[in-house]
């Protein structure tokens, strides 16, 4: 029977990528579902792509280390520097965070900055991987036989005569509905995960505590950036401005791009589709001011070229840790169960700003969980 993965962002693609490498699951039985008309239209496509090895809490540290190693291995195998801009990066704090008791996991929701981590962990290894990696992995999935259904919406689940999960029904933009047989259902829909799960399992007795944190970003090019600068590696600068609450994050990339973000908001409502996001021009103006102040030449408005501006939605959880978990059958409701040997309903979401960094490790442990294998790490901290 098939495995349906709802959400074709970095986490969904990584899960499909790792699962398709297993000898126990045929790649042709993996179905990726994406509702957005444009792929990678939210966090996966508008992220900085910063990778960190050991910037995580004790619970998440093994996942971070595993994922970092897998990113490095993949880059070395497929020439990641040329294909998706993989590069070593030096992380720097421009200004230390004011006295705080924030932990590694809650700085984002509190409006603080990763600058404290940069100060405390100067020897942290890091890398930079823009969103080009995602279609690279996605293409490899498709070449192996993974099926992509896009853009479609999952409208319902069906069970067989034994009350076991048997299929999902998808609806295309033209209203055409199709049933996709499956025994395993994986939710990797980022900040939309809670909504999608509740719509398909309205009688479930478990809540998926994944909410949305919106963030604007800006990508610029500097006329003074040269190949010699790039040869020395990329840089990440984490700044703080306690008086305004704005914590700029700046990342240089292979190819001369510079990514600027840090203005996040939990009050911007999550749109129905990622492509429905409406950029706030006042926020973009503030990012431009920061870019000019920190990167440009005073009085020279043409020193920086705007490449693109964006708004994405990060999936966050109350404790700051992602959810990587099977949903117990008894909590699905409606007397629905799954096949004991090759079935299950799974949640994999809530990676906050670390989706790309944690993606490959998450895909690896998620693939093991889906197939019922013993995981290489303790997944209890990520349980639903």
C-alpha positions in Angstrom: 0.0 0.0 0.0 1.0 3.6 -0.6 2.4 6.3 1.7 0.7 9.7 1.2 2.8 12.7 2.4 0.7 15.9 2.7 2.9 18.9 2.2 5.8 19.1 -0.4 8.0 21.6 1.4 11.5 20.9 2.7 10.2 18.4 5.4 7.9 16.6 3.1 10.4 16.3 0.3 13.1 15.2 2.8 10.8 12.5 4.2 10.0 11.3 0.6 13.7 11.4 -0.3 14.8 9.3 2.7 11.9 6.9 2.4 12.5 6.4 -1.3 16.0 5.2 -0.5 14.7 2.3 1.7 14.6 -1.2 0.3 11.4 -1.8 2.2 9.4 0.9 0.5 9.0 1.2 -3.3 9.5 4.8 -4.4 6.5 4.5 -6.7 4.3 3.9 -3.7 5.2 7.3 -2.2 2.8 10.1 -3.1 3.6 13.8 -2.3 0.6 16.1 -2.1 0.8 19.9 -2.3 -2.0 22.3 -2.3 -0.1 25.5 -3.2 -0.2 26.4 -7.0 3.5 27.2 -6.7 6.0 24.8 -5.1 8.1 26.1 -2.2 6.0 29.2 -1.9 6.4 29.6 1.9 9.2 28.9 4.4 11.0 26.3 2.3 11.4 28.8 -0.6 11.9 32.0 1.4 14.3 30.8 4.1 17.8 31.9 4.5 19.0 28.3 4.2 21.4 28.6 7.2 22.7 25.3 8.6 23.8 24.9 12.2 25.5 21.9 13.7 25.2 22.4 17.5 23.0 25.5 18.1 20.2 23.4 19.6 18.9 22.4 23.0 19.9 19.1 24.5 16.7 17.4 23.2 17.2 18.6 19.7 21.0 18.4 19.5 21.2 14.8 18.2 18.8 15.7 15.4 20.8 18.8 14.5 24.1 17.0 14.4 22.7 14.1 12.3 21.1 16.5 9.8 24.2 18.7 9.5 26.3 15.6 8.7 23.8 14.4 6.1 23.8 17.9 4.5 27.5 17.8 4.3 27.5 14.3 2.9 24.9 15.2 0.2 26.8 18.3 -0.8 30.1 16.3 -1.2 28.3 13.6 -3.2 26.5 15.9 -5.6 28.8 19.0 -5.8 26.5 21.0 -3.6 28.5 24.2 -3.9 27.8 24.4 -7.6 24.3 23.0 -7.6 22.7 24.7 -4.6 25.2 27.0 -3.1 26.5 24.9 -0.2 29.3 26.8 1.6 31.0 27.1 5.0 29.8 30.1 6.8 31.1 32.2 9.7 28.5 33.3 12.2 28.9 36.6 14.1 26.9 38.5 16.7 26.9 42.2 15.9 25.6 43.0 19.4 25.2 40.8 22.4 21.6 40.2 23.5 20.6 42.0 26.6 20.5 40.0 29.8 18.0 37.2 29.3 16.9 33.8 30.5 15.7 32.7 27.1 16.5 29.2 26.1 17.7 27.9 22.7 14.1 26.9 21.9 12.0 29.9 22.8 14.0 32.9 21.5 11.9 33.1 18.3 8.5 33.3 19.9 9.8 35.9 22.4 11.0 38.2 19.7 14.6 37.7 20.5 17.6 36.8 18.3 19.9 34.0 17.5 22.7 36.4 18.3 23.0 35.0 21.8 23.7 31.6 20.3 26.3 33.1 18.0 28.0 34.6 21.0 27.9 31.6 23.2 29.0 29.1 20.5 31.7 30.8 18.5 33.2 27.5 17.4 29.9 26.2 15.9 30.3 24.8 12.4 27.8 26.1 9.9 26.9 26.2 6.3 24.6 28.0 3.9 22.1 26.2 1.7 19.5 28.3 -0.2 16.2 26.9 -1.4 17.8 25.5 -4.6 18.5 22.3 -2.6 14.8 21.5 -2.3 14.0 21.1 -5.9 17.3 19.2 -6.2 16.1 16.6 -3.8 12.6 16.8 -5.2 13.9 16.0 -8.7 15.8 13.0 -7.3 12.6 11.8 -5.7 10.7 12.1 -8.9 13.4 10.3 -10.8 13.2 7.4 -8.4 9.4 7.2 -9.0 7.9 9.2 -6.2 4.6 10.7 -7.4 3.8 14.4 -7.0 0.1 15.5 -7.0 0.1 19.3 -7.4 -1.9 21.5 -6.9 -4.5 19.4 -5.1 -6.3 19.4 -1.8 -6.9 16.4 0.4 -10.6 16.5 1.3 -11.3 13.3 3.1 -10.0 9.9 4.3 -11.7 6.6 3.8 -11.5 3.3 5.6 -12.2 -0.2 4.5 -14.6 -2.9 5.9 -12.2 -3.5 8.8 -12.3 0.3 9.7 -8.7 0.6 8.7 -7.3 3.6 6.8 -7.6 2.7 3.1 -7.4 5.9 1.0 -7.5 9.7 0.8 -9.6 11.7 -1.6 -7.9 14.6 -3.4 -9.5 17.4 -5.3 -7.9 19.3 -8.2 -8.4 23.0 -9.0 -11.0 22.1 -11.5 -13.1 20.2 -8.9 -12.1 16.7 -10.1 -11.9 14.3 -7.2 -9.7 11.2 -7.1 -9.2 8.5 -4.5 -5.6 7.5 -3.7 -5.3 4.1 -1.9 -2.9 4.3 1.1 -2.1 2.7 4.4 0.2 5.4 5.7 -0.6 9.1 6.0 2.1 11.6 6.9 1.4 15.3 7.7 4.3 17.6 6.7 2.2 20.7 6.0 4.2 23.1 8.0 2.0 25.8 9.7 -1.0 24.3 8.0 -0.5 20.9 9.6 -3.0 21.4 12.5 -5.7 22.7 10.2 -5.3 19.9 7.7 -5.2 17.2 10.4 -8.3 18.5 12.1 -10.2 18.7 8.8 -9.4 15.0 8.0 -9.8 13.7 11.5 -12.5 15.9 13.1 -13.3 13.4 15.8 -9.6 13.0 16.9 -9.0 13.3 20.6 -5.5 14.7 20.1 -4.6 18.3 19.2 -1.6 19.1 16.9 0.0 22.2 18.6 1.5 23.8 15.5 0.9 27.5 14.9 2.2 30.1 12.5 4.8 32.8 12.9 5.1 35.1 9.8 8.3 36.6 8.7 9.2 39.1 6.0 12.5 38.9 4.1 14.6 40.7 1.5 17.3 39.5 -0.8 19.8 42.1 -2.2 22.9 42.2 -4.3 25.8 44.5 -3.5 27.8 45.9 -6.4 31.0 45.7 -4.3 30.7 41.9 -3.7 33.4 40.0 -5.7 34.4 36.5 -6.4 37.4 37.0 -4.1 35.0 37.8 -1.2 33.0 34.7 -2.0 36.2 32.5 -2.1 36.6 33.3 1.6 33.2 31.8 2.4 29.8 33.0 3.4 28.9 35.0 6.6 25.9 35.1 8.9 25.5 38.2 11.1 22.9 38.1 13.9 22.2 41.6 15.3 20.0 42.9 18.1 18.2 46.2 18.7 16.7 45.9 22.2 15.0 49.3 21.9 12.9 48.4 18.9 12.6 44.7 19.4 13.9 44.1 15.9 16.7 41.6 15.5 18.1 41.6 12.0 19.6 38.4 10.6 21.9 38.8 7.5 23.3 36.0 5.4 25.6 36.2 2.4 25.2 33.4 -0.2 27.1 31.9 -3.0 26.3 33.8 -6.1 26.5 37.3 -4.5 23.1 37.3 -2.8 22.6 38.7 0.7 19.5 37.6 2.6 18.0 39.9 5.3 15.2 39.0 7.8 14.3 39.2 11.4 10.9 41.0 11.5 8.5 38.3 12.7 4.9 38.5 13.7 2.4 36.0 15.2 -0.6 38.4 14.4 -0.4 38.0 10.6 -3.1 35.4 9.8 -2.2 32.3 8.0 -3.6 32.4 4.5 -5.5 29.5 2.9 -2.6 28.9 0.5 1.0 30.0 0.7 0.6 32.0 -2.5 -2.1 34.1 -0.9 0.4 35.8 1.4 0.2 39.6 1.2 3.5 41.4 1.8 3.4 44.4 4.1 5.3 47.2 2.3 6.0 49.0 5.6 7.9 46.0 6.9 9.8 45.8 3.6 10.8 49.4 3.9 12.2 48.8 7.4 14.2 45.9 6.0 15.5 48.1 3.2 16.6 50.7 5.8 18.5 48.0 7.7 20.1 46.8 4.5 21.2 50.3 3.6 22.5 51.0 7.1 24.4 47.7 7.6 25.4 46.9 4.0 25.2 49.9 1.8 27.3 53.0 1.2 26.0 56.1 2.9 24.2 58.4 0.4 24.4 55.8 -2.4 21.0 54.4 -3.0 22.2 52.4 -6.0 24.8 50.4 -4.1 22.3 47.7 -3.4 20.0 46.0 -5.9 16.7 44.4 -4.6 16.5 40.9 -5.9 13.2 39.8 -4.3 11.1 40.4 -1.2 9.0 37.7 0.5 6.7 36.7 3.3 6.6 33.2 4.7 5.1 31.4 7.6 7.1 29.3 10.0 5.5 26.4 11.9 6.2 26.7 15.6 5.3 24.7 18.7 4.9 25.8 22.3 8.1 24.1 23.5 10.1 25.1 20.4 10.8 21.5 19.4 9.4 19.8 16.2 6.8 17.1 16.4 8.0 13.8 14.9 5.5 11.3 16.0 3.0 8.6 15.1 -0.6 9.4 16.1 -2.0 6.5 18.3 -4.9 4.8 16.5 -7.1 5.2 19.5 -6.8 9.0 19.2 -7.8 9.2 15.5 -11.5 9.0 16.3 -14.4 7.7 14.3 -13.3 4.1 15.2 -10.6 4.4 12.6 -7.5 2.3 12.8 -4.4 1.6 10.7 -2.6 -1.6 9.7 -0.4 -2.8 12.4 2.4 -4.0 10.1 2.5 -1.3 7.4 0.2 1.5 8.3 -0.1 4.6 10.5 -0.8 8.3 10.7 2.2 10.5 11.4 2.9 14.1 12.2 6.1 15.8 11.2 6.0 19.6 11.6 6.9 22.5 13.9 10.6 23.1 13.0 10.4 26.9 13.4 13.3 28.7 11.7 15.3 25.5 11.5 13.4 23.6 8.8 16.1 23.4 6.2 18.8 22.8 8.8 17.0 19.9 10.4 15.4 18.6 7.2 17.6 15.7 6.3 17.9 14.4 9.8 14.2 14.7 10.2 13.6 12.8 6.9 15.9 10.0 8.0 14.3 9.4 11.4 10.8 9.9 10.0 11.4 7.3 7.3 12.6 4.9 10.1 9.5 5.7 12.1 7.1 5.2 9.2 8.7 1.8 8.5 8.7 0.7 12.1 12.4 0.6 12.4 14.4 1.3 15.6 15.5 5.0 15.5 19.1 6.0 15.9 18.0 8.6 18.5 15.5 9.1 21.2 12.3 10.5 19.7 10.4 10.9 23.0 11.1 14.7 23.1 9.3 15.0 19.7 6.3 12.9 20.6 2.8 14.3 20.1 
